Amino acid sequence: MSSDITLYSWSTPNGIKASITLEELGLSYKTVPINIGTNIQKEDWFLKINPNGRIPAITDGSQRVFESGSIMLYLADKYDTDRKISYAPGTSEHIEQLSWLMFQMGGLGPMQGQANHFRLYANTRSDYGIKRYIDETKRLYEVLESRLKESAYLAGDKYTIADIANYSWVRVGPGALEIDLSEFPSLKKWSEEIGKRAAVQKGAHTPDTGKSEADFLELWANARAKMDARTNTDKN
Ligand SMILES: N[C@@H](CCC(=O)N[C@@H](CS)C(=O)NCC(=O)O)C(=O)O
């Protein structure tokens, strides 16, 4: 379907929620790569699109949309008229979809993001921070596991934007944080199945940063080794 959508993004867990949704809906869109390592996202022109200075954001004609969750809801509302990846408002599944989307936006994303920060990127080593956020991430994976034991997908028997949002973070848990997904068998199966979808494979590499999965695994392993070599700086 043709559209006037421009995606401003980088292929990070939050960024790919938008690109996978666009791909799943078969929408044509322009991509403006925002390499967050170079801080373009803090420039004035970009703050007019996302005042929060983060990716992803989209414009659709003169409409700006920021925050990955609201981008997904916007795209589903406006373009998913066939209900390919969303449930219709007014249904109980629609409320489930909203609940699991918000679970990701308010829980899994921020907590796993902090786990990544303390485990990989902080310029000081805090074993307290590492444990606190990895434990919380695993607790949230257990919540997903319980749900997926009873339901094929998070909102019901259909794959929706709620699955896309949570999948985008779960996919990097093993590689970045050494979380063993076999401890969460239903989550593992769900994640592997979602990972096979063509739209997911395309969206997960949009924009193309030139880095492969193997490059990321190496990058994360090096970052962990560097952190492990430091002395813990927690004060008692
Ligand atoms: N709640 C926001 C979070 C966005 C976010 O944290 N994006 C990260 C990439 S995953 C980012 O832009 N980081 C660069 C920065 O903080 O300057 C959303 O879901 O859109």
The ligand as a MOL file (V3000), in Angstrom:
LIG
                    3D

  0  0  0     0  0            999 V3000
M  V30 BEGIN CTAB
M  V30 COUNTS 20 19 0 0 0
M  V30 BEGIN ATOM
M  V30 1 N 10.0750 4.7490 25.0860 0
M  V30 2 C 10.7910 5.0190 23.8710 0
M  V30 3 C 12.2390 4.6240 24.0540 0
M  V30 4 C 13.0710 4.9660 22.8550 0
M  V30 5 C 14.5500 4.7020 23.0830 0
M  V30 6 O 15.0090 4.6020 24.2320 0
M  V30 7 N 15.2810 4.5730 21.9790 0
M  V30 8 C 16.7260 4.3620 22.0640 0
M  V30 9 C 17.1610 3.2700 21.0960 0
M  V30 10 S 16.5000 1.6780 21.5400 0
M  V30 11 C 17.4320 5.6500 21.6900 0
M  V30 12 O 16.9780 6.4080 20.8720 0
M  V30 13 N 18.6020 5.8820 22.3080 0
M  V30 14 C 19.4300 7.0090 22.0140 0
M  V30 15 C 19.4090 8.0650 23.0850 0
M  V30 16 O 18.9250 7.7880 24.1940 0
M  V30 17 O 19.8880 9.1550 22.8120 0
M  V30 18 C 10.1520 4.2400 22.7270 0
M  V30 19 O 9.6700 3.1250 22.9840 0
M  V30 20 O 10.1060 4.7390 21.5870 0
M  V30 END ATOM
M  V30 BEGIN BOND
M  V30 1 1 1 2
M  V30 2 1 2 3
M  V30 3 1 2 18
M  V30 4 1 3 4
M  V30 5 1 4 5
M  V30 6 2 5 6
M  V30 7 1 5 7
M  V30 8 1 7 8
M  V30 9 1 8 9
M  V30 10 1 8 11
M  V30 11 1 9 10
M  V30 12 2 11 12
M  V30 13 1 11 13
M  V30 14 1 13 14
M  V30 15 1 14 15
M  V30 16 2 15 16
M  V30 17 1 15 17
M  V30 18 2 18 19
M  V30 19 1 18 20
M  V30 END BOND
M  V30 END CTAB
M  END
